[in-house]
Amino acid sequence: MADKKNDAVVVIGLGRFGTSLALELIRRGTEVLAIDQRAKVVQSLSGHITQIATADSTDLDTLQQLGVPDFYRAVVGIGNDLEASILTASLLVELEIDDIWAKAVSKQHGRILSRIGVQHVVLPEHDMGERVAHLVSGRMLDYMEVDENFAMAKIRPPKDYVGVPLGDSNLRRKHGVTVVAIKSPGEEFTYATADTELTYGDMIIVSGRPEQIERFAELP
């Protein structure tokens, strides 16, 4: 099989969750293929999402014709039709999509999705589409938008800041972010200080404006 599109995402099901997720991914520069079986919904979004198709995601041949197996990541946003949600997710597993995310409308629904091989189950009352977009598309391990202009994220430290005391890194001046806490392997999170030096195995929590955190999280 040819190399998969690691930086592209298939979004199946364009309700409120799927639509907000797809639009946020596109805003962040991620390639999106959006699929919904409702022609009216697809038509209403066609001016905002370039790659969009009216199709039945519970049909294996249809998914193959749309090129879904070429994608590394897929998100199932179907919520009001449990059978379609579960069948679509199972087909994505069958197509060997590496990284599958799926919306669940209940914990029981979520357990079923996990059992059939979905790696990430999202409960929208806890995980809005915009937040999941950050996790799906980038290097963030977790993300929380506290206010319109302030967010926090859990990420791995960029390599240029490994081994440099935070007080000497000029992170806030260069990138507008602050390292709030650090977790070394096998240890609990602790507050970061000016003397803290990051290592490759660490997880860090950074705060700042959402767009600044996005850029910082994408540093190699």
N, C-alpha and C positions, 0 to 999 in steps of 0.2 A: 504494500500500500504506500502511496506517495506520502510525503511529509504532511502532517496535519497542520491546519491553520491555528497555531497556538495562541495567536492574539485576537482571534475572532470568536464570537459567541452566537450560538443558535438560541433564540428565545421563542418558545412554543406556548401559545396562549396569551392573548393580548387584552386581558382584563386590566383593572387598575394597577395591579402589581406588575404584570408583565410589561405593560406599556411604560410605566415609570422607570422600570429597570432598563428596557431597551433604549429609551430616550436619554437616560443618564449615561449609559455606555457609549452611545453615539456622541454625546457632548464631550466625553472624555477621550474621543478619538479611536474608540474600539469599533472594529468592523462587526456588524450585526446582520444576521439573517433572521427575520421575524416571520412566524407562521401562525395563522389562525384560520379556522374553518369558516368564519363568518365574513362573507364578502363585504358587508357594509362596514365592519370594523376595519378591515384591511384598506378599503377605499379611503376611509377617513384619515388613516395614518400614512398613506402612500406619499404624501408631500413631505413627511418628516423622516420616514425610514426608507432608504433607497432600495435595500434588498428586502422585499416583503412579498409573501405569497399566501393566497387562499388555498388551503390544503387540509386534508384529513391526516392528522399526525398519528392516528392509530393504524395506518396502512404502511406496511414496511416498504413496499415498492415505491410509494410516494416519497418517503423520507430519503430513499436511495436516489431517486430522480432529482431531488432538490439538492443533492450533494451533502446531506447532513453527515455521512460518515467521514467527510474530510475535515470536520471540525473537532477540535480538542475538547471544547467545553460546550455544554448545553444546559439550558434552564427550562424546566417545565413549569409554566405559570398557570396551568389549568387548575381551577379550584372548585367550580360548581358541578363538575362531572367527574366523580371519583373513578368511574370505570375508564374514562378516557385518560385521566391523569395516570393511573396505574399502568394501563396498557402502553401509553406513550413512553413512560419511563422504562418499562420492560424492553421495549423495542430499542431504545437508546443503549441499554445494557447489552442487548443482542448485537447491536452495531459496533460495540466496543468503543463507545465514546469514553474517553479517559476520565473526564471530570464532569459529573452530572449533579446539577442542583435541581431541587423540585419544591414547589410550594405545597404545603399541607394545610388542610382546613381543620384538622384535629390531631391530637397526639396519636390516636389509633391509625389514622391515615398516614401519619409520619412514620410509624413503626412498620407499616406495610411497605412503604417506599424504601425504607432502610433495608428491609429484608430482601428486596428484589435487587439490591445493588446500588441504590442511589447514595452517593457519598455525603451529600450535604442536603439536609431537609430544613426548609425555612418555614417558620410559622409567622405569617405576615403581621399578626398583631404585635410581634416582638421585633420583626425584621422588615423594615420598609424597603421598597425597591431601590431607592437611591443608596441606602446603606449597603445592600447586597451587591450593587454595581461596583462599589469600591473593592469589595472582597473578591468578586469574580474576575475583575479585569486586571488587578494589580498585585503588588507584593504585600498588601496589607493582610495581617492575620485577623484583625478585628478593627472596627471603625464605629465611632459614635459622634454624631453632629450634635453638640450641646446647644448651639444657637446658630443663627444664620451665618455668623462670621467667626465661629469658634468650634473646633472639632478636636477629637483625640483619636489616635490610632495606635495599634500594636503592630510593630514591624520588626524585621531583622535590621541590624545596623548596616548602612552602606559601607563598602570596604574602605573608602578614604577616611573614615572616622574610627576605624578599629585601631586600638592601641594609642589613641590620642586622648589625653585628659580633656574632659568636656569643657573645663575652664579655658583651655587653649584652642578649642575647635572653632570658635566664632560661629557656631551654628545659627544662633538667632540673627546675627548680622547678615550672614550669607544666605540663609534659607527662610528666616522668619519663624523657625520652629524651636521648641524647647523640649529637651529630654526630661520627662517628669520622673520616670521610674525605670528600673532595669531588673531583669531576671536572668541570672546565670544558670546553666544547666544544673539540675538537681537542687536548686535553691528557690526561695520564694521571692516575689517582687520586693524591692527595696527602693527608697527614694534615691534619685541620682544626686550627686554633689559635683562640685567643680573638679574634684580629684578623681572622679569615676572614669575608668578606662574601659571602653567597650571591647568585647572579643567576638569572634565569628559565631560562637554558639549562643550568644545572648539574644533575648527578646527585649525590646525597649518600647516604652509608651511615650509618644511625642504629642505635643499640643501646638495649636496654631490655627491660622485661617485654613479652611478646607482646601483651597487651591494650592496653598503653600505645602500643606501636608501631602497632597497628591504628587506634586513635583519631587518632594524629598523622598517619598516612598519609591519612586521610579529610579532613583540613583542606583547604579550597580553596586 
